[in-house]
Amino acid sequence: MVRIMAKFKVIVSDPQTRKATVAELEGSRAQVLVGRSIGDIIDGSQLGLSGSKLRITGGCDKDGIPMRADVHGGAKKYVVLSGGVGFRPKREGERRRKLIRGRMITDETYQVNTVVFTGEEKPVEKPPPVKEPEAKPLPPREKVVEAQVKKTKPAKKPVKKVRKKK
């Protein structure tokens, strides 16, 4: 029995520098990722990035079939989707059965997307309070009514053409 060694392209995104780098893993270095799932945190030293941790955010196989975090396993499955990874609905409420892969990284996975993980989740920042414009006093009532009434000509009724019988 011939064992296929895994080969991955690992995309490492750094949100602080807003840059992404690509690393290719083969053989025993790639076997570290097999069996991991979307959302797992791995040590960057295994990929040649010492001193950093990486969170797996997604990926796809050689045919371009995306991985979804809400589907268990690593096999291809047909799933009814209403949006998110793998399907963009054209109309509101549209659902469709699409082929996707599960969350597990397997030998068939081609690309693995990761993000540099700093360790703490960022708290949701509250936006600064919106300053509402001050309300201007309304002009006297008579002037408002006169300004809104628009004088229009009465509409003419369409004239019916009568055909003469021959």
N, C-alpha and C positions, 0 to 999 in steps of 0.2 A: 504494500500500500504506500502510495506516494503522498507525503504530507505537503500541503501547500503552505508556504511561509507567507505570513501577512506582510503587506506593503501598504503604507499609508502616506498621504500628504496631510500634514498637520498644519492648520492655519492658526497662528497665535496672534490674537488681537490685544493691543494694549490701549485701554480707554484713556489713559492719562496722556500718552503721546499721540494718540489717534492714528497709530500705524499698525499694520499687520505684516507678519513675516511668515514665510512658508518653510517648513522643515520636512524632509522626506525620511521616513523610518522604514527599515527593512530588517528582516530576520528577528534576532532575539530582542533587539530594541523595540520592535513593533509589537512583539508578544505581550509587552507590559500593558498595552491598551486593550487587548482582546479580553472580553468579559466585562469591561467597564460600561457604565450607563451614562446617559445624558444627565448632567447635574453633579456627577462625581468630581471630586477634587483630587488631582494627581500632582505629584512632585515634578517641577520643571527640570530638575537635574537629570531625570530619565530621558528628557528630550533635548538635552544640551543647554538648557536655560537654568544655570545654577542660581539658587537663592530665591526662586519664585515658585508660586503654586498656580496651577491652571485649573479652571473649571470647564468641563466639557459642555458645550452648548448645542451641538448638533453635528450633522454630517450627511453624507450620501454614499451610494454605492457606485460602481463603475458605469451603470446605466443612468445615473442622475436621479435615482429614486431617493427622496429625502427621508431622514429619520425623524420620528415624532416622539416626544417625551411621554405622551399619554398612552402609547401602545407598548405593551410588555413584550419582551423577547427581542430577537434580532432578525426574524424572518420577514419576508414580504407578505403583506396582508392587504386585502381590499377592505377599506373602511369608509363608511358614510361620513363625509366631512361637510361642515358648514362654514369653514374658514380656517385661518391659521396656516401652519406649515403644510405645504403640499397642495393647497387649493385656494384660489381667489375667486369668490363668488362674483358673478356679473350683476345679479339682481339681489335685492334684499330678500332674505329668507331662502335663498337657493341652497340646496344640498346636493351632493353628488358622491358617487362611490368612486374612490381613487385608490391607486396602488401606492402604498408607503411601506417603510421599514420600521421596525420597532426600535426601542431606545437602546438596545444592547449593541456594542461594537463587536463585529464578527470578522472573520477572514475575508468576507466579501465586501466589507466597508472599504471605500476608496479614499474619502476625504473626511477628516475629523476637524471640526471647528472648536476652538478653545478661546478663553478669555483669561488674561492675567488676573488672578484673584488676590486681593490685598488682605483678606482675612475678616474684615468687618463689612457688614452690609451698610450702605449709606442710608441714613434716615431720610425719610421723605421731607424735603424742604417745603416749608409753607411759602407760597408766593407773597410778595409784599402786599399790604392791603391796598385795594383799589380806591383811589380818591374819586368820589362821585362828584360831578359838577353841581354847583349850587343851582337850585330851581329859581328861575326868574319869575317875578310876579306876573300874572296874566293881565292883559289889558282889559278894560271894561267890556262887559258882555256884548253890548250892541256892536262894537267894532269887530269883534271876532265873528259874529254872525254875518255881517256885511262882507267881510273878507272871504268867507267860505262860500257864499252864494255866488254862483257864476251864472250870468245871464246867457241863456242859450235860445236859439230859435227853435220853435216847435218842429218836430220831425215831420216831414211830408210822408204821406202814405203812398206806397207804390201804386202806380196806375196800371190797371189790368188792361192788356191789349185784347180786344175782342176780334176774333177771326170771323170773317164772313164766310158763310157756307156757299159753295159753288154748285 
